Every structure is written in C-alpha cells, then in structure tokens.
Amino acid sequence: MKTFDELFDGVIKHEGYYANVEGDRGGETYMGVARNLHPDWEGWQYIDAYKETYGEIPWNLHIDIPELNCMVKDFYCHTFYEKFRIDGILHGSLQEIIFDWCVNSGVWGARGVQRVLNQFFDADLKMDGIIGKMTLEAIANCQPKELFWEIKKARIRYYHKIAKKGKNHLFLEGWLKRIGKITFED
C-alpha cells in the first residue's frame, strides 16, 4: 500500500503549477485545482491576491506560499483520496492508477473503474462513481496486475474518446504521457 503523501507526490508532478490554457474546460488551474470546477476553493484568494500584486501569472509558475501549498494538499486529500476511499484499496499500484484517474477525471474515473470491474471481472456494480464497500470488495477480489492493466487500457480508450470533444484533442498527448508513466509494481 502507498501513503497519501506518496500518491500525492506522484500525481502532482503531472499537474504542474499555474495554467490558464484556452480550451481547458477547467479554466484557470493551480496545481490541478480547476477554478471552473472548484470555484469555492480557498486557495483562489491567494492566487487572486498574487495577480493583484504582480499582474498576469506566467504559465507553470509555482507560487511559493506555504499556506497555499498546504491548501492544495488538503484539497487532494479530501476531494480525491478520502472521497474515493483510496486507503481501502490494498495494492499500491492499484491505489496509484485509481487515485490518478479520479484526480484527472473525478467521478468519471471512479465510474471507469466500476465499468472495468463489471466488464472484465464479472462484478455487478452500479456505475455511480462512488467507490464504496462493494467496489472496494470487487477490487480486492481481482488479481492486482490484471486489474491494473485493464484500468490502464480503459483510461487510454477514455482519453481517445474525450479527445474528440471540443478542444480536448489539445490535451491528448499529455494525458497519454501521464498514463504511460504509471507502471505496475508487485
């Protein structure tokens, strides 16, 4: 099993720092926290104050404010790690690939995992995007390596599918690099 800190460190290297990329439905983003999806995140106060003081923020600038860094980490812990019960997954590589998908796609990541479990492992889960007791049991009943590879293939299919919508094609290469860097460890 992996700790939250290990999983966070793995995910955050893909997220970068400040971005406001045209075509990204999340809009303005800091360390993966998208303003359009999480407008009430308290860290936006720091981002806005920084912009008021220094003007436009350059792409991928790390705003080195300890409180802001703590807010980011707390956000990931509550919004993804705890919400999707990643600590209930008993294999580190499965934790990593599922946590990363939930961070990258929210409930669609959790639903993707449920779809894989239903389609390839004969689970009978409601695809509700909630990783609860039944989903955790289904994960635990699988061979970790087999489940890992089916999830990885499902993510690749998912990214190719959503790349056909709007300007998402601009992000496909990055998504595929991201999933390509997640490897199975016994």
C-alpha positions as CSV (number, residue, x, y, z in Angstrom):
1,M,0.0,0.0,0.0
2,K,1.0,3.6,-0.6
3,T,0.6,6.5,1.7
4,F,-1.4,9.6,0.7
5,D,1.9,11.6,0.6
6,E,3.4,9.1,-1.9
7,L,0.3,9.2,-4.1
8,F,0.0,13.0,-3.9
9,D,3.7,13.3,-4.9
10,G,3.1,11.0,-7.9
11,V,0.0,12.9,-9.1
12,I,1.2,16.4,-8.5
13,K,4.2,16.0,-10.9
14,H,1.7,15.7,-13.7
15,E,-0.4,18.6,-12.7
16,G,2.2,21.4,-12.8
17,Y,1.6,24.8,-11.2
18,Y,-0.3,27.7,-12.7
19,A,-2.1,27.4,-16.0
20,N,-4.9,29.1,-17.9
21,V,-5.0,27.2,-21.1
22,E,-7.6,28.1,-23.8
23,G,-9.8,25.1,-24.4
24,D,-9.4,23.6,-20.9
25,R,-12.9,23.3,-19.5
26,G,-11.4,23.6,-16.0
27,G,-10.3,27.2,-16.9
28,E,-7.7,28.7,-14.6
29,T,-5.9,26.0,-12.8
30,Y,-3.4,25.8,-10.0
31,M,-1.6,22.5,-9.2
32,G,-4.5,20.7,-10.8
33,V,-7.3,22.6,-8.9
34,A,-9.5,23.9,-11.7
35,R,-11.3,27.1,-10.9
36,N,-14.4,26.3,-13.1
37,L,-14.9,23.0,-11.3
38,H,-13.9,24.2,-7.8
39,P,-14.7,27.9,-7.6
40,D,-15.0,27.9,-3.8
41,W,-11.6,26.5,-3.1
42,E,-10.0,28.9,-0.6
43,G,-6.6,28.9,-2.4
44,W,-8.1,31.1,-5.1
45,Q,-7.9,34.0,-2.6
46,Y,-4.1,33.6,-2.7
47,I,-4.0,33.3,-6.5
48,D,-6.1,36.4,-6.9
49,A,-4.0,38.4,-4.4
50,Y,-0.9,37.3,-6.3
51,K,-2.4,38.6,-9.6
52,E,-3.5,41.9,-8.0
53,T,0.1,42.4,-6.7
54,Y,2.2,41.1,-9.6
55,G,-0.2,41.1,-12.6
56,E,-0.6,38.2,-15.0
57,I,0.8,34.9,-13.8
58,P,3.2,33.1,-16.2
59,W,2.4,29.6,-17.2
60,N,3.6,26.9,-14.7
61,L,4.7,29.4,-12.1
62,H,5.0,27.9,-8.6
63,I,3.6,30.4,-6.1
64,D,5.7,29.6,-3.1
65,I,3.4,30.4,-0.3
66,P,3.4,27.6,2.4
67,E,-0.3,28.1,3.3
68,L,-1.3,27.7,-0.4
69,N,0.8,24.5,-0.7
70,C,-1.0,23.1,2.4
71,M,-4.4,24.1,0.9
72,V,-3.6,22.2,-2.3
73,K,-2.5,19.1,-0.4
74,D,-5.6,19.2,1.8
75,F,-7.8,19.6,-1.2
76,Y,-6.4,16.5,-2.8
77,C,-6.7,14.5,0.4
78,H,-10.4,15.4,1.0
79,T,-11.6,15.7,-2.6
80,F,-10.0,12.6,-4.1
81,Y,-8.1,10.4,-1.6
82,E,-10.8,10.3,1.1
83,K,-13.9,10.8,-1.2
84,F,-12.8,7.8,-3.4
85,R,-11.6,5.7,-0.4
86,I,-8.2,5.2,-1.9
87,D,-6.9,4.0,1.5
88,G,-9.4,1.0,1.2
89,I,-7.5,-0.3,-1.9
90,L,-4.9,-2.9,-0.7
91,H,-2.4,-2.7,-3.6
92,G,-0.1,0.3,-4.1
93,S,-0.2,0.2,-7.9
94,L,-4.0,0.0,-7.9
95,Q,-4.2,2.8,-5.5
96,E,-1.9,4.9,-7.8
97,I,-3.7,4.3,-11.1
98,I,-7.2,4.7,-9.5
99,F,-6.3,7.8,-7.5
100,D,-4.7,9.4,-10.6
101,W,-7.8,8.7,-12.7
102,C,-10.1,10.2,-10.0
103,V,-7.9,13.3,-9.8
104,N,-7.8,13.6,-13.6
105,S,-11.4,12.8,-14.2
106,G,-13.4,12.9,-11.0
107,V,-16.4,10.6,-10.8
108,W,-15.8,9.6,-14.4
109,G,-12.6,8.0,-13.2
110,A,-14.4,6.1,-10.5
111,R,-17.1,5.1,-13.0
112,G,-14.4,3.9,-15.3
113,V,-13.0,1.6,-12.6
114,Q,-16.5,0.3,-12.0
115,R,-17.0,-0.3,-15.7
116,V,-13.8,-2.3,-15.9
117,L,-14.8,-4.4,-12.9
118,N,-18.2,-5.1,-14.4
119,Q,-16.9,-5.8,-18.0
120,F,-13.8,-7.8,-17.3
121,F,-14.1,-9.2,-13.8
122,D,-17.8,-10.2,-13.6
123,A,-18.7,-7.6,-10.9
124,D,-22.2,-6.3,-10.8
125,L,-21.7,-2.8,-9.6
126,K,-23.9,0.2,-10.0
127,M,-21.8,2.7,-12.0
128,D,-22.5,5.6,-9.7
129,G,-18.9,6.9,-9.4
130,I,-18.8,6.1,-5.7
131,I,-16.0,3.8,-4.6
132,G,-17.8,2.2,-1.6
133,K,-17.9,-1.1,0.1
134,M,-19.0,-3.1,-3.0
135,T,-16.5,-1.5,-5.3
136,L,-13.7,-2.0,-2.8
137,E,-14.6,-5.7,-2.4
138,A,-14.7,-6.1,-6.2
139,I,-11.2,-4.6,-6.4
140,A,-9.9,-6.8,-3.6
141,N,-11.2,-9.9,-5.4
142,C,-9.2,-9.2,-8.6
143,Q,-5.6,-10.2,-9.4
144,P,-3.9,-6.8,-9.0
145,K,-1.8,-7.0,-12.1
146,E,-4.7,-8.0,-14.3
147,L,-7.0,-5.2,-12.9
148,F,-4.2,-2.6,-13.3
149,W,-3.7,-3.4,-17.0
150,E,-7.4,-3.4,-17.7
151,I,-7.7,0.0,-16.0
152,K,-4.8,1.4,-17.9
153,K,-6.2,0.3,-21.2
154,A,-9.6,1.7,-20.2
155,R,-8.0,5.1,-19.5
156,I,-6.3,5.1,-22.8
157,R,-9.7,4.4,-24.5
158,Y,-11.3,7.0,-22.4
159,Y,-8.8,9.7,-23.3
160,H,-9.1,8.9,-27.0
161,K,-12.9,9.2,-26.7
162,I,-13.0,12.5,-24.9
163,A,-10.3,13.9,-27.2
164,K,-13.0,14.0,-29.9
165,K,-15.0,16.6,-28.0
166,G,-14.3,20.4,-28.2
167,K,-10.6,21.3,-27.9
168,N,-9.8,18.2,-25.8
169,H,-7.6,16.9,-28.6
170,L,-5.0,19.5,-27.5
171,F,-4.6,17.6,-24.2
172,L,-4.5,14.0,-25.6
173,E,-0.7,13.8,-25.8
174,G,-0.3,14.9,-22.2
175,W,-2.9,12.5,-20.9
176,L,-1.3,9.6,-22.7
177,K,2.1,10.5,-21.3
178,R,0.6,10.7,-17.9
179,I,-0.9,7.2,-18.0
180,G,2.2,5.9,-19.7
181,K,4.3,6.9,-16.6
182,I,2.2,4.8,-14.2
183,T,3.6,1.3,-14.0
184,F,2.7,-1.8,-12.1
185,E,4.9,-2.8,-9.1
186,D,4.4,-6.1,-7.3
